């Protein structure tokens, strides 16, 4: 598509010129574009605005400046923000994980339900789903360093280094 203006040409607008997609509720806005994900986005009295909510970030901008989103990406990079390089949901050869919450000395990933285990530091471990039903696991990491590059792989069926 290339631009927000091109998007407006192909998506149907309501009687006040709004494009409302996803989990939205609007009161009195005009000529605005609102894209919501799972969270409810409620708008009141917007005029000529763009609101886009994803699991990674929310963008709010006047339509006339929305193409400047590149500047946000540049600012994230200059500030060395992790959002510049990694999304909350990361695809892997075995599936994906989603960071649910992150704080000092811990990080949570969406990966199973109704089961828990503890793996002590420096313990070799591996997860496998021998069943036919998709498996979801919630992994909680805690410690001084909980980033992906802190993983030491001893064997890797997916050919990663």
Backbone torsions as a table, in degrees:
resi	resn	phi	psi	omega
1	UNK	NA	-49.3	173.6
2	UNK	95.4	-33.5	-177.9
3	UNK	-154.2	164.0	176.6
4	UNK	-68.0	-32.2	178.4
5	UNK	-63.3	-40.0	178.0
6	UNK	-64.9	-38.3	178.1
7	UNK	-61.0	-41.8	-179.6
8	UNK	-64.0	-24.6	-180.0
9	UNK	-75.5	-22.6	-174.8
10	UNK	-109.5	-13.1	-179.6
11	UNK	-104.4	135.7	-178.1
12	UNK	-67.0	138.6	178.7
13	UNK	-104.8	156.4	175.1
14	UNK	-81.5	-175.7	-173.6
15	UNK	-66.4	-16.8	177.8
16	UNK	-105.3	13.8	174.9
17	UNK	85.4	10.9	-179.4
18	UNK	-89.0	148.1	166.7
19	UNK	-110.1	115.2	-178.4
20	UNK	-120.7	114.1	-179.3
21	UNK	-126.9	139.0	177.3
22	UNK	87.6	-155.3	-174.3
23	UNK	-81.7	80.5	-176.1
24	UNK	-125.4	154.2	166.7
25	UNK	-141.5	133.1	-176.2
26	UNK	-129.1	142.2	175.3
27	UNK	-128.0	108.9	169.5
28	UNK	73.0	19.9	176.9
29	UNK	-85.5	159.8	-179.2
30	UNK	-137.2	137.9	172.2
31	UNK	51.2	40.8	-179.2
32	UNK	-118.6	156.3	179.4
33	UNK	-118.8	120.7	-178.3
34	UNK	-128.0	117.5	175.0
35	UNK	-112.7	122.0	179.5
36	UNK	-115.8	151.1	172.9
37	UNK	-95.1	-127.1	-179.6
38	UNK	-77.6	-34.1	179.4
39	UNK	-72.6	146.2	174.4
40	UNK	-70.2	131.2	171.5
41	UNK	-110.9	114.9	178.6
42	UNK	-105.4	129.9	-179.5
43	UNK	-126.0	145.0	-179.5
44	UNK	-135.6	121.1	170.6
45	UNK	63.0	27.8	176.6
46	UNK	-73.7	150.5	175.2
47	UNK	-138.8	122.2	178.3
48	UNK	56.6	47.1	-178.7
49	UNK	-119.1	159.4	172.8
50	UNK	-123.7	129.7	175.6
51	UNK	-129.0	121.1	179.0
52	UNK	-129.2	121.3	-179.2
53	UNK	-115.1	125.2	174.4
54	UNK	-125.9	176.9	178.2
55	UNK	-68.0	-20.1	-179.2
56	UNK	-90.1	-37.2	-172.7
57	UNK	-163.9	166.1	173.4
58	UNK	-123.0	129.2	177.6
59	UNK	-107.2	130.3	174.3
60	UNK	-129.7	121.8	-175.0
61	UNK	-155.0	147.6	167.9
62	UNK	-63.4	143.9	-179.3
63	UNK	-54.0	-39.3	-176.2
64	UNK	-64.6	-14.6	-177.6
65	UNK	-119.7	4.7	-172.8
66	UNK	-63.1	-27.0	178.3
67	UNK	-67.8	-11.4	177.9
68	UNK	-78.4	7.5	178.7
69	UNK	-56.3	-26.8	176.1
70	UNK	-57.6	-34.4	179.3
71	UNK	-65.7	-32.8	176.9
72	UNK	-65.2	-44.6	178.8
73	UNK	-61.3	-43.4	177.6
74	UNK	-62.4	-43.0	179.8
75	UNK	-64.4	-38.2	176.1
76	UNK	-61.6	-42.5	178.6
77	UNK	-64.7	-44.7	-179.6
78	UNK	-65.2	-32.0	179.3
79	UNK	-85.9	2.0	-179.7
80	UNK	56.5	38.2	178.5
81	UNK	-80.1	138.0	-178.3
82	UNK	-65.0	-24.5	178.1
83	UNK	-60.4	-21.9	179.2
84	UNK	-66.9	-30.3	-173.1
85	UNK	-112.7	-25.1	-171.4
86	UNK	-135.5	139.5	176.2
87	UNK	-89.8	162.6	176.3
88	UNK	-61.9	-35.6	175.4
89	UNK	-105.4	125.5	-176.6
90	UNK	-117.8	127.4	177.9
91	UNK	-82.7	139.3	177.1
92	UNK	-130.9	165.5	179.0
93	UNK	-58.8	-29.7	-177.8
94	UNK	-90.8	-4.9	-177.1
95	UNK	147.3	-128.9	179.5
96	UNK	-154.2	164.9	170.1
97	UNK	-135.3	153.6	179.2
98	UNK	-125.9	128.1	175.6
99	UNK	-76.4	115.1	-179.4
100	UNK	-84.2	-41.0	-177.8
101	UNK	-156.2	148.0	-179.6
102	UNK	-143.1	138.1	178.9
103	UNK	-153.6	-172.0	179.8
104	UNK	-64.1	118.1	175.9
105	UNK	73.1	15.3	173.4
106	UNK	-155.4	157.8	174.3
107	UNK	-152.8	142.2	-177.2
108	UNK	-116.4	135.8	176.9
109	UNK	-122.4	138.0	171.6
110	UNK	-80.6	117.2	178.6
111	UNK	-146.7	NA	NA
112	UNK	NA	160.7	-173.6
113	UNK	-117.6	143.5	172.2
114	UNK	62.6	28.6	177.4
115	UNK	-147.7	146.8	176.7
116	UNK	-144.9	155.9	176.3
117	UNK	-155.2	163.4	177.3
118	UNK	-123.4	130.3	177.6
119	UNK	-116.7	110.4	-178.8
120	UNK	-62.7	154.9	178.9
121	UNK	-55.7	145.0	178.8
122	UNK	65.5	20.7	177.4
123	UNK	-99.4	123.5	175.6
124	UNK	-65.3	135.8	179.1
125	UNK	-152.9	160.8	179.8
126	UNK	-153.3	142.8	176.3
127	UNK	-106.7	145.4	177.3
128	UNK	-147.3	142.5	174.7
129	UNK	-109.8	100.3	-179.5
130	UNK	-79.6	-6.0	-177.2
131	UNK	-86.5	176.9	179.4
132	UNK	-93.8	-16.9	-178.2
133	UNK	-90.3	137.8	178.5
134	UNK	-55.9	138.9	-177.2
135	UNK	-106.8	135.4	173.1
136	UNK	-118.6	133.7	-177.5
137	UNK	-127.1	140.0	168.6
138	UNK	-105.0	115.3	179.6
139	UNK	-104.4	126.6	177.2
140	UNK	-110.6	117.2	177.1
141	UNK	-102.1	139.8	172.9
142	UNK	-142.7	154.6	-177.5
143	UNK	143.1	-174.4	-178.3
144	UNK	-70.4	-31.1	-177.4
145	UNK	-138.4	120.2	-174.6
146	UNK	-128.9	37.4	-179.1
147	UNK	-97.9	161.0	-177.9
148	UNK	-60.4	-33.3	-178.6
149	UNK	-74.8	-0.7	175.1
150	UNK	-88.3	1.1	-179.7
151	UNK	-84.5	130.3	174.1
152	UNK	-104.5	114.8	-177.9
153	UNK	-91.0	126.8	177.9
154	UNK	-95.0	-30.2	179.1
155	UNK	-152.7	141.4	-177.4
156	UNK	-144.0	110.0	179.3
157	UNK	-67.7	-13.4	-175.0
158	UNK	-102.0	4.5	174.6
159	UNK	73.3	19.9	176.2
160	UNK	-80.3	154.0	178.9
161	UNK	-88.9	NA	NA
